[in-house]
């Protein structure tokens, strides 16, 4: 059955095979949905024989494969002087000052990157069976820190998976050539994942954008005297362990100290629960003729929870009022299919394959969300909508009955394939 939201809910070690269909025959069955091709993913199944238990563990590290080449402090001052002169102004820094400079020379990429970001995976599976039944059971856990912000909890991914695939032969009678075999199968998979992320592909005030364009003349932290001045003027300036992060010089607009961005008193986390299950039964009616019926369900719950407290990073980047936001979404898809297949070889060279069937599916989703402001304290544990004390007129709610959407699809399909001597 088609699954919405991609295949990132699957544990890669549970995948048996991946097949790409791009021919016209695929479009004949899947219609316009196959315009860009069809990806068929088959998960592992059990094998007859003794039960086998497999456990895999892996632990690795990630690093940025390269850094952008940027100016150091002296090069930066030289370029700034050239810009001043080209604008008809006097140089900003004297030659002696540049030559004898002994101040901050910050490599903001080194300050920002999370070197040796860990990646960890556990995988446990059990499979086995007999001539009449097979089973495959697995659980998996995956955790990854991002190379930017992962050590601050801002770009992390965590996934827990569980799967059960089983088949059962209800009856098999080879003494007759009609209704001689019935197989049934049940596949169920559950995934729980949570993730956080930073803004990407933006040079305007994002963490990476600031790490590349911010001045190397600015130290990550202000001196004690500078910090006192900053807090006197901006009490919500970002701090860490009692130290105040440096503010951007004038003219930097939305570019701010990337370390201050990583330490902002704010957070946002995505969450998702997904249950995908399918049941099928396949009956051998006559030699070469089979009938298969299946029912699949894709049930997903996903949402987002975020909050932020007052802070000050620069003239264009500050939060003046604490806030909280939360949203929940639910989507369910079911699909039922019934089809006949006929495979026959005549005179050892004429191969015929016929498929005839029908399919019906329905998808329904709904969402509900809200936001509010003025949290009553600074404890992140209390950062939920009930803790906001702003007037009701400042809160917002969306979704509910107005957030319901649904689509339905019914189709009939057929296909005939013929080849001569497998050519």
C-alpha positions, 0 to 999 in steps of 0.5 A: 500500500502507498505510505505517506511521508516517505520511508524514513519511518523504516529501520534500514536493517528491516529492508529486504529489497527496494525496486524502482518501477518506471515503465508504462506497465506500472503507470497502467496500475498506479495511474497518475500517482506513478508519473515519477515512478514507483518505489516498492520496498519489501521488508524482511520475513521469517524463514523456516527452520530454527529460530535465530537471534541477531543483535547489531550495534554500531557507534560512529562519529560525524564531522564536516567534510570541509570548511569554507575558506574565510578571512582571518582578523588581519585579512578582514581588516585589510578588506574592510579598509579597501571597502572604505577607500572605495567608498571615498572614506578614510581607512578604518584601521591603520597599517600599524594597528593591523600589523601589530594586532593581537586581539580576537581572531575567531574562527566562527566555524570551529566555534560552531561545528560539533566535531565528532558528533556521535551516531549510535544504533542498536538492532535486535531481530528474531526470525524462524518458523516451520513449513506452515508458519514463519515470523520475523520480529525486530526492534531498533534504536537510532540516535544521531547528533547534528554537526551544527547544534547537536551538542546543544540539543538543536539538531538531533534525531532519535528513532525507535522502531518495532516490527512483526512480519508473519505468514501462515499456511491455512491449508495446502492439499496437492492431491487436487488441482483446485483450491489447493492452498491458502496463505495469510500474512500480517505485517505490522510496523511501529515507529516513534521519532523525535527531532530538532533542527536549525535553519538551513540554506540561509545566509540571513541570520541563520547559525551557519550564515552567521558562522561564515559572515560574522566578524573574526574581530569579535570574541565569542564572549564579552569581557567582564566589563563589556558584559556588565555594560551589555546586561545593563543596557539589555538585561535579556542578553544571552549568557552561559555560566555567568558569561555574556556572549558578545553582541554584533558590531553596528551594521551587522543587522540580522547577523549575530553571534552564532554561539549566542544563537545556539544558547538562546533560551528557546527550543522546538521539537518535532515528534511523530508516531506511525503505525503501518499494518497490512493483512493479506490472504492469497488463494490458489484457485486453479493451476496458474490462477490466484486470488489475493485480497489485502487491507492496509492501514497507515495511521500517523500522529505528528506534532511540534512543541516549542517555546522561547523566553525573552532574549537579546542577540542584536538590534534586529534579533531579539525576543521581547515576550516569552511564547509557547506553541503546540500543534498536533496532527493525525492522519489515517489512510486505509487501502483495500485491494482485490485482484486475480493473477494468471500465469501460464506457459504454453508449448514451453515458449509462450509466456502469458501473465494477466492481472485483473483487480480493483483498489479503493483507498481513503485518507483523512487528516486533521490538525489542531494547534495553538500559541500563547505568550507571557509564560509565568516563569522561566522554567522550561518544564512549565513551558506549555500553553496552560502556563501562559498568562497573556490576555485571551485576545493575544492567543491563537488557535487553528485547526479543529473542525476546520482542519479536517481534510480527506481524499478518496480513490477507487480504481479498476486495473488490468494488465496483460503481458506476453513474451516469447521464450522470455525475449 
